[in-house]
């Protein structure tokens, strides 16, 4: 492959990475508090460990985003004898930059998800187990 073609292909591939990358941890930037009219309400969904085999990390999430830009997320294990997921509650603030929504938790870890309409999704690190999980949340109809 000629060097020029390789260079262009590399630039194109690297430019596509942020759209599918995992969470940004403790990232700084020109982010601003997410407008309440765009994110407030109840979001529900689930997460599942990528590549999990014998001991998996699967759970359900109820996320409440308030108009003041704060959130509370309640996590419950999805069930199963070998599930590593732990019941937990996370609180913090929501920060938006374009279609990237960052959840800055009071407990320390941050998580960034992508947004498309009434769906939040992404690959992230479960702060409770350190497993890599895929998360999908949908906003409840009629709320927010």
C-alpha positions in Angstrom: 0.0 0.0 0.0 1.5 3.4 -1.0 2.5 5.6 2.0 0.0 8.4 1.0 -2.9 6.0 0.9 -1.9 4.5 4.2 -1.7 7.9 5.8 -5.1 9.0 4.5 -6.7 5.7 5.6 -5.1 6.1 9.1 -6.4 9.7 9.4 -9.9 8.6 8.4 -9.9 5.7 10.8 -8.6 7.8 13.7 -11.2 10.5 13.0 -13.9 7.9 13.3 -12.7 6.6 16.8 -14.3 9.3 19.0 -17.8 8.3 17.8 -17.4 4.8 19.1 -14.8 5.2 21.8 -15.4 4.3 25.4 -15.8 6.7 28.3 -13.7 9.8 28.8 -12.4 9.7 32.4 -11.9 13.0 34.2 -11.8 14.9 30.9 -11.6 18.7 30.8 -12.7 21.0 28.0 -15.2 23.6 27.0 -18.1 21.5 28.1 -21.1 23.2 29.6 -24.0 22.1 31.9 -26.5 20.3 29.8 -29.7 22.2 29.1 -32.4 20.7 31.3 -35.0 20.8 28.5 -32.8 18.4 26.5 -31.8 15.8 29.1 -34.1 16.0 32.2 -36.4 13.1 32.9 -36.2 9.4 33.6 -34.0 7.2 31.4 -34.1 3.4 31.8 -32.0 0.6 30.3 -29.4 -2.0 30.8 -25.8 -2.8 30.5 -23.9 -6.0 29.7 -20.3 -7.1 29.8 -18.6 -7.3 26.4 -17.0 -10.7 26.0 -18.2 -12.0 29.4 -18.3 -15.7 29.6 -18.4 -17.5 33.0 -18.8 -14.5 35.3 -20.7 -11.7 33.6 -21.6 -8.2 34.6 -25.2 -7.5 33.6 -27.6 -5.0 35.1 -30.5 -2.6 34.9 -30.3 1.2 35.3 -32.8 3.8 36.2 -31.3 7.3 35.6 -33.0 10.5 36.8 -31.7 13.7 35.4 -33.0 16.8 37.1 -33.5 20.2 35.6 -30.6 21.6 37.6 -28.2 19.3 35.8 -27.8 16.8 38.6 -28.5 13.1 38.3 -29.1 9.9 40.3 -28.5 6.5 38.8 -29.7 3.3 40.5 -28.1 0.1 39.3 -29.5 -3.4 40.0 -28.1 -6.7 38.9 -30.0 -8.4 36.1 -29.9 -11.7 37.9 -28.2 -15.0 37.4 -25.9 -16.9 39.8 -22.6 -15.8 38.2 -23.5 -12.1 37.8 -20.7 -9.7 39.0 -23.0 -6.6 38.8 -23.6 -4.9 42.2 -26.5 -2.9 43.4 -25.3 0.7 43.6 -26.4 4.4 43.5 -24.4 7.0 41.7 -25.0 10.8 41.9 -23.4 13.8 40.3 -23.7 16.3 37.5 -24.4 16.0 33.8 -22.2 17.8 31.2 -22.9 18.0 27.5 -20.6 18.6 24.6 -22.4 18.0 21.3 -23.9 14.5 21.3 -21.5 13.4 24.1 -23.0 13.3 27.6 -20.6 13.0 30.5 -21.8 11.9 33.9 -19.5 13.3 36.6 -20.0 11.3 39.7 -19.6 12.5 43.3 -18.0 9.1 44.0 -15.1 9.8 41.6 -15.4 8.0 38.2 -16.8 9.8 35.2 -18.6 8.1 32.3 -19.3 9.5 28.8 -22.1 8.2 26.6 -23.3 9.3 23.1 -26.8 10.6 22.5 -29.1 10.0 19.6 -32.6 11.5 20.3 -34.0 9.8 23.3 -31.3 7.2 23.5 -28.0 7.3 25.4 -25.5 4.5 24.6 -21.9 3.6 24.7 -19.1 1.3 25.8 -17.8 2.2 29.3 -16.0 0.8 32.3 -18.4 -0.3 35.1 -17.0 1.6 38.1 -18.2 -1.1 40.5 -16.5 -4.1 38.8 -14.1 -2.5 36.3 -15.6 -4.7 33.5 -16.1 -3.2 30.0 -19.8 -3.0 29.4 -22.2 -1.8 26.7 -24.9 0.6 28.0 -28.1 1.6 26.4 -30.7 3.9 28.1 -34.0 5.1 26.7 -35.9 8.2 27.9 -39.4 7.3 29.2 -42.1 8.7 27.0 -43.8 11.8 28.2 -41.0 12.8 30.6 -38.3 15.4 30.1 
